[in-house]
Amino acid sequence: MSEEENGASPEAEGGTIVDPRRLHEAARIAEALVFASSSPVPEAYIADRLPGGVDVLHVMRELKTLYAGRGVNLVAVDDAWAFRTAPDLSFVIRTDETEVRKLSRAALEVLSIIAYHQPVTRAEIEDIRGVQTSKGTLDVLMEAGWVRFRGRRRSPGRPVTFGTTRDFLDHFGLEELRDLPGLEELKGAGLLSGRIPSNFQVPLPLGEDELAEDEDPITQLDLEELGLLAPGGKEEE
């Protein structure tokens, strides 16, 4: 006699006991939440809306398997989930309706350095590249939504640190920073110079709001100083 025939509920990952009907309903809720969002949906947000006792990771992995062979796939982006066109069908999607963002060589270099060396300051970026980095280059990356201010370094002058965003992972089809190409691949593509420090390596992924040990959080006064907020806390037009 099976567990369902015996009236017992199957056991999900982590030892959580889940009624099949509740698990099915949880999958429907999660699917609807991700489908309705234009940006990746945080796993914590989904978990808060599922029935009690349901393992959200188990639900999302089941949905990911369900969509694996379809025209759209359910993909993980950092600690969030999104529906994306299956990679082998990307050629049939019309691209002439959306502007293709093209980055200069300098912007590509800076983006690569930030991705692999975050949290990193502007001075550190310039030291790695061997040339000055214009504010315009960083502005382009921030306007694209791929780079953000992370915090303030606990060092003289308290320089601002930069890091990549969830949109960066989403745009380049990465689940996490560990999925970035290897250094040799980047060197071969000409994106990194030969002056890479010996300790230059792919960083361990940090949470969206997690700071490194030598960083302080960005405050409202910092944002005003950086020109991102007008005095009083209102965003600049």
C-alpha positions as CSV (number, residue, x, y, z in Angstrom):
1,M,0.0,0.0,0.0
2,S,1.4,3.4,-0.9
3,E,1.8,6.3,1.5
4,E,-1.1,8.2,-0.1
5,E,-3.4,5.1,0.1
6,N,-2.4,4.7,3.7
7,G,-3.3,8.3,4.4
8,A,0.2,9.4,5.1
9,S,1.8,12.5,3.6
10,P,5.1,12.2,1.6
11,E,8.2,13.7,3.0
12,A,9.8,16.7,1.2
13,E,13.4,17.8,1.4
14,G,14.6,18.7,4.9
15,G,12.1,16.4,6.5
16,T,9.1,18.6,6.1
17,I,5.8,16.7,5.9
18,V,3.6,18.0,3.1
19,D,0.1,17.0,2.1
20,P,0.1,16.3,-1.7
21,R,-2.9,18.7,-2.2
22,R,-1.1,21.5,-0.2
23,L,2.1,20.9,-2.2
24,H,0.1,21.2,-5.5
25,E,-1.5,24.4,-4.3
26,A,1.8,25.8,-3.2
27,A,3.3,25.1,-6.6
28,R,0.4,26.9,-8.3
29,I,0.9,29.9,-6.0
30,A,4.6,30.0,-6.6
31,E,4.1,29.7,-10.4
32,A,1.6,32.5,-10.4
33,L,3.9,34.8,-8.3
34,V,6.8,34.3,-10.7
35,F,4.7,34.5,-13.8
36,A,3.1,37.8,-12.8
37,S,6.5,39.5,-12.1
38,S,8.6,41.3,-14.7
39,S,11.7,40.8,-12.5
40,P,13.1,37.9,-10.5
41,V,11.0,37.1,-7.4
42,P,12.9,36.6,-4.1
43,E,12.6,33.1,-2.7
44,A,11.8,34.6,0.7
45,Y,8.9,36.5,-0.8
46,I,7.5,33.3,-2.3
47,A,8.0,31.4,1.0
48,D,5.9,34.0,2.9
49,R,3.0,33.3,0.6
50,L,3.0,29.5,0.6
51,P,1.0,27.3,3.0
52,G,2.7,26.6,6.3
53,G,5.0,23.6,6.5
54,V,5.8,23.7,2.7
55,D,9.5,23.7,1.7
56,V,9.8,26.5,-0.8
57,L,13.1,25.2,-2.2
58,H,11.5,21.8,-2.8
59,V,8.5,23.5,-4.6
60,M,10.8,25.6,-6.8
61,R,13.0,22.7,-7.8
62,E,9.9,20.7,-8.8
63,L,8.6,23.6,-10.9
64,K,12.1,24.0,-12.4
65,T,12.0,20.3,-13.5
66,L,8.5,20.7,-14.8
67,Y,9.5,23.6,-17.1
68,A,12.9,22.2,-18.1
69,G,11.7,21.0,-21.5
70,R,9.3,23.8,-22.4
71,G,9.6,27.0,-24.3
72,V,10.1,28.9,-21.1
73,N,12.3,27.8,-18.3
74,L,12.2,28.5,-14.6
75,V,15.6,29.7,-13.6
76,A,17.3,30.7,-10.3
77,V,18.9,34.2,-10.2
78,D,20.9,34.6,-7.0
79,D,18.2,34.0,-4.3
80,A,15.3,34.7,-6.7
81,W,13.3,33.0,-9.4
82,A,12.2,34.0,-12.9
83,F,10.7,32.6,-16.1
84,R,13.0,33.0,-19.1
85,T,12.9,31.9,-22.8
86,A,14.6,28.5,-23.3
87,P,18.2,29.2,-24.5
88,D,17.8,27.2,-27.7
89,L,14.7,29.2,-28.7
90,S,16.2,32.7,-28.3
91,F,16.7,33.0,-32.1
92,V,12.9,33.1,-32.6
93,I,12.4,36.1,-30.3
94,R,12.1,39.4,-32.0
95,T,15.0,41.6,-30.9
96,D,14.3,44.6,-33.1
97,E,11.7,45.9,-30.7
98,T,14.2,46.4,-27.9
99,E,17.3,48.4,-27.9
100,V,20.4,46.3,-27.6
101,R,22.7,47.8,-24.9
102,K,26.3,48.1,-26.2
103,L,29.1,48.7,-23.8
104,S,32.4,50.3,-24.6
105,R,35.6,48.4,-24.0
106,A,36.3,50.5,-20.9
107,A,32.8,49.7,-19.5
108,L,33.3,46.0,-20.1
109,E,36.6,46.1,-18.3
110,V,35.2,47.9,-15.4
111,L,32.1,45.7,-15.2
112,S,34.4,42.6,-15.3
113,I,36.6,43.9,-12.5
114,I,33.6,44.8,-10.3
115,A,32.0,41.4,-10.9
116,Y,35.2,39.5,-10.0
117,H,36.7,41.7,-7.3
118,Q,33.7,43.1,-5.4
119,P,33.4,44.9,-3.1
120,V,35.8,47.2,-4.9
121,T,36.5,50.9,-4.8
122,R,37.1,53.2,-7.8
123,A,40.8,53.6,-6.8
124,E,41.1,49.8,-6.8
125,I,39.5,49.5,-10.2
126,E,41.9,52.1,-11.6
127,D,44.9,50.3,-10.0
128,I,43.9,47.0,-11.7
129,R,43.2,48.6,-15.0
130,G,46.3,50.9,-14.9
131,V,44.3,53.9,-16.1
132,Q,41.8,56.4,-14.7
133,T,38.1,55.4,-14.8
134,S,35.8,58.2,-15.8
135,K,32.6,58.8,-13.8
136,G,30.7,58.4,-17.1
137,T,31.8,54.8,-17.4
138,L,30.5,54.0,-13.9
139,D,27.3,56.0,-14.6
140,V,26.6,53.9,-17.7
141,L,26.9,50.6,-15.7
142,M,24.7,52.0,-12.9
143,E,22.0,53.3,-15.3
144,A,22.0,49.8,-16.9
145,G,21.2,48.4,-13.4
146,W,24.2,46.1,-13.4
147,V,26.3,47.9,-10.8
148,R,25.4,49.5,-7.4
149,F,26.9,51.3,-4.5
150,R,27.5,48.6,-1.9
151,G,28.8,50.5,1.1
152,R,31.7,52.5,2.5
153,R,35.1,50.9,3.0
154,R,36.5,51.2,6.6
155,S,39.7,53.0,5.5
156,P,40.9,56.6,5.3
157,G,38.5,58.7,3.3
158,R,35.8,56.0,3.6
159,P,35.6,55.4,-0.2
160,V,32.4,54.0,-1.7
161,T,32.5,50.3,-2.7
162,F,30.9,48.9,-5.9
163,G,29.3,45.6,-6.6
164,T,27.0,43.9,-9.1
165,T,23.3,43.6,-8.9
166,R,20.7,40.8,-9.3
167,D,19.8,42.4,-12.7
168,F,23.4,41.8,-13.7
169,L,23.0,38.1,-13.0
170,D,19.7,38.0,-14.7
171,H,20.8,39.7,-17.9
172,F,23.9,37.5,-18.3
173,G,22.0,34.3,-17.4
174,L,23.9,33.5,-14.2
175,E,22.4,31.9,-11.2
176,E,25.1,33.2,-8.9
177,L,28.6,34.8,-9.1
178,R,30.2,31.3,-9.1
179,D,28.8,30.9,-12.6
180,L,31.0,33.7,-14.0
181,P,33.5,32.7,-16.8
182,G,37.0,31.7,-15.6
183,L,39.8,34.3,-15.6
184,E,41.5,32.6,-18.5
185,E,38.4,33.0,-20.6
186,L,38.2,36.7,-19.8
187,K,41.9,37.2,-20.6
188,G,41.4,35.5,-23.9
189,A,38.5,37.8,-24.7
190,G,40.8,40.8,-23.9
191,L,38.6,42.0,-21.0
192,L,41.3,42.0,-18.4
193,S,44.9,43.3,-18.6
194,G,48.0,41.4,-17.6
195,R,48.3,43.5,-14.4
196,I,45.8,41.3,-12.4
197,P,47.0,40.8,-8.8
198,S,48.0,37.3,-7.8
199,N,45.1,37.2,-5.3
200,F,42.5,38.2,-7.9
201,Q,39.7,35.5,-7.9
202,V,36.0,34.9,-8.2
203,P,34.4,36.1,-4.9
204,L,32.1,34.1,-2.8
205,P,28.5,35.3,-3.5
206,L,27.1,37.6,-0.8
207,G,23.4,38.2,0.0
208,E,21.7,41.2,-1.6
209,D,22.2,43.3,1.6
210,E,25.2,41.5,3.1
211,L,28.3,43.6,3.6
212,A,31.9,42.5,3.8
213,E,33.7,42.7,7.1
214,D,35.5,46.0,6.1
215,E,32.3,47.7,4.8
216,D,29.8,50.0,6.5
217,P,26.2,50.3,5.1
218,I,25.3,53.3,2.8
219,T,23.2,55.8,4.8
220,Q,20.8,58.6,3.7
221,L,23.6,61.1,4.2
222,D,25.9,59.1,1.9
223,L,23.2,59.0,-0.8
224,E,22.7,62.8,-0.5
225,E,26.5,63.3,-0.8
226,L,26.6,61.0,-3.8
227,G,23.8,63.0,-5.4
228,L,21.3,60.2,-5.4
229,L,19.0,61.9,-2.9
230,A,18.1,65.5,-2.5
231,P,18.4,66.9,1.0
232,G,15.5,65.7,3.0
233,G,15.5,62.2,1.5
234,K,13.7,62.8,-1.8
235,E,15.1,61.1,-4.9
236,E,16.6,63.5,-7.5
237,E,14.5,63.9,-10.6
